[in-house]
């Protein structure tokens, strides 16, 4: 059975380009007339670090959190999987209460930036990423009318963005590199999309994959490294980024055991040969059945 998902409400926003030192006028607090209004029109894309913070506060596995609190969506024309916070039928975040956000201390990256948006870009021929900011102004928000001015840098400091930016940076760079490579010919294999989803969001499935016997016989890592991956999410998440770079871009930063590559090629050749023999036998059987009058 195919499960249907309702994509959360999409905000109608007017972007204004800003620099890190630009001054904005904004303040949000419980006494403001529009308090919680933005949470009732939620369109929150989650990052890998968001998932770890939220699932830990809720005491859930990453797999259960993804199933119960998110909806999938394609992030580009190739179907690269992203996730958004699940909302109710009216588009309200499921974590919003009359008192405010019930997961405020671990609220997602997008919630922390609001009303500041940001965009990472890389110019053609450059190896450095550029970050640009813009102001999100929505008709229901009265926070822009508050008499408080501060710089973008000061506002992001208040929102404790640093840890989120640090743990999401390499993931964003992977997507930037993928997009800068240009469009692919046809849709990527489903297995590669599932691999991206596992490494980005489902830290529990990634842990089982990395700790598996097959992985250990392929890659040469210290046993102490595996013990860290068994207990800690963040080092495993960073390792997942390395895995994606190795699989998608051929960056050999994770050492493989000697002879593994040659063995893998041999095994694939054996599989291809077996499939070819099966296909030849199938066609031969069809021909024999046609002339014998059999209808199998």
N, C-alpha and C positions, 0 to 999 in steps of 0.2 A: 504493500500500500504506500502510495506517495503522500508524504505529509506536506500540507500547505502552510505557508507562513504569511503573516500580515507584516509588510514592511512598515516600520514606524513612520510617524508624521515627518514630513520634510519641511524645514523652516524656510521662509521667504526672507532672505537677508540681503542687505546692501553693503558690499565691501568697500572700504576706504583704505588705501595702502598706507602703512605706517612703518616707521623705523623703531629700533629698540629704545631709542631715547625720546621718541615722540610722547607728547602729553595727552592723556585722555581724561575725561570727566566721567566718573562712574563710582557707584557704591550700591551694594546690595545688602539688605538687612531684614530681619523678620517684621519690622514695622512698616516696611514699604508696601504700597497698595498692590503691587503686582507680585508680591512674594509667592514663589512656587509656580508662577505662570509659565516660565520657560520649561519647567519640569513636566508640565501638563501638555506640552507640544514637543516631545522628545524625539530627536533623531541623532542618537549617540553611537558613533562608530568606536569600537573598542580596539585597543592595542594589546599585544601580548602581556605587557606589564600590568595593564588594567585587569586582565583575567586573573593573574596571580594574586593581586591585592584583594579583589572582590571575593574570590572563592575562599581565600583564607579567612576573611572576616565572617563569611557565611558558614564556614565549617564544612564546605562541600568539596568533593573532588572536582577537578577541572572538567572532567567528562560530564558530571551531573550539572555543574554550573552552566556549561554550554547548552545542554539539552533544555534546562528549565528557564534560563534567563536571557537567551540570545536568539537571534534569527540570522540566517546566512544571507549574503548578497554578493554579487560579482563586483569586484573593485575595478575591473577594466574589461576591455572587449574580449580578452582571452579567458575570462571567467575566473580570474584569480580570486580565491575565496576570502571574503571579509565577513565580519560579524557586527551586528548592532544589538544594543540592549532591547530586549522584548518590552513591549508596551501593552496597555490594555486597549480595548476596542476604540477608545476615544483618542488614543495617542499619548496617554500619560505614562511616565516612567513608573514602573512597579515599585520603586524604592521611595517614592515621594509620599510624605505624610503631611498632616496639617502643621506639624512643628518644623517641617523641612525635610532634608534628605536623611534617610535612615542609615546610609552608608557614607556619610559626609567625609569622615576621616580617610576613607579609601575610595573616594569618588573618582570616576574615570578622568583621563587626560583632557578630553574635550570639555568636560564640565569645569575643570580647573582653569582652562584658558578663557572661557566665556566671560565677557563679550569680545575677547580678543581671539581672532583666528590666526593661524600661521600656515605657511606653505613652504615646503622645501623644494628647491630647484637646483639644477646643475646645468650650467651653460655648456654649449657644444665645445668640445676640446678641453674642458676644464675638469680637474680631478677633485675640486673643492665644491661642497654643497653651499648653497645660499639659502638663508631663511628670511622670508618676508612676512610681515604682519599686516593685518587689516582689522578694522573695527566692525563688529556685527551689530547693526542697529535694527531692532524689531519694534513694530508699532506697540506691542503690549508692554514693553520694558520701560519702566520709569527710573531705572538706575542711572540713566544718562542725565537725568534732571537734578540729581543730587549734587550739592555744592562741595565736591571734593575732586581735586586734580592731582594726578601723579603720573609718572612715566610708565611706559610699557614694562620696563625692567623692574621697577618697584612693584608693579601689580603682579607680575609673574613670581616675584620673590614672596609676596604675601600668600600666593596660592601654592607655594611649595612645589614648583614645577621641576626643579633641578633633578630629583631622583627619577621622575618620569621621563624627562628628556634623555637622561643618561642611559636608562635601560631600554628605551625605544629607538635610540639613534641608529644602531646597526640594522635593525629591522627596516626602518625607513630608507636606509641607504640601499638595502637589497632591492626594494621596490623601485627606487630611483634608477638603479643600474639596469634593472629589467626593462623599465620604460625607455631609458636612453638607448637601449639596444635596438629599438624599433619594433614594429609589429611582427608577430610570428606568422608562419605560413600554416594556416589552419589552427584549430583549437589544440592546446597542449594536451598530452595524454592525461587521462583521469588520474593515473597513479601519481603524476607530478603535482597535480592540484591537491590531492590528498596528502602528499608529503609536505607541501607548504602549509596546509591546515594543521597537521600534526605538530610540526616544528614551531608554528606560530602560536597556537592556541591550546592544544590538548597536551599539556605538560605530562599528564599521567600516561598517556599512550606513548609519548616520546620516551619517557623513562623506561617503559617495558621494552621498547624497541632497542634502546641503547644498552640495556642490561641483558639483552638476549644473547644466547650462545652464538648465534650466527653473526651478530655484530662483533662480538669479542674475537671471533676467529678471523674477521675481516680487517679490523683496525687495531693498531698497536698502541694501547694506552696503559698507563700505570694502574695497578689495582687500587691505589689510593684515590685516583681520579674517579673510578667507578663507585667507590664508597661515598664520595662527595655527591655524585649524581643521584645516588640512591636516597640521600637524605635532604638535599637542598634544591630548591626550584630555580633560583636565579643563575647559579653556575650552569645548570642544565639548559636553561633558556638560552644563555649566551653560546653554549656549545651547539644548540640547535641552529643558531644563525650561521655558525661555521659549516655545519653540515649542508645547509642550503647553498652556501657559497661554493662548496665543493661539488655538489650535485648539479647545480644550475649553471655555474660559471667556470667549472674546472679548476678552482683555486685549491691546490693540494696542501692545505694547512693541517689536515689530520692525517698522520702517518698510517699507511696501510701495511699489512704484513707482507713479507717478501713472497712473490709468486701469486698473490691473490688476484691481481689484475689478469694475469695470463690464464689462471684457472677459471676466472669468470668468463673470459672470452671463449675458452674451450667449452664450458658448460652451455653457454648460449648457442654455440655452434651445434652442439649435440641436440639441443632442443629444437633448433631450426631444422636440422636434418630429420629428426623424428616427425616433426609436423609435416615436412615435405613428403615423407614416406607414407604417412597416414592419408594425405590428400591424394597422392597417386593411387593408393589402394582403393580409396573411396570412388574415384572416377572410374577405375577399372571395374569395380563392382557394379556401378551404374550402367556401364556399357554391356556387361554380361547379362544384367537383369533385363535390359531393353530387348535383347535378342532372344532371351529365353521365355519372355512373356511374363516374368515375375514382376510384382509391384510391391516392393518392400518399402 
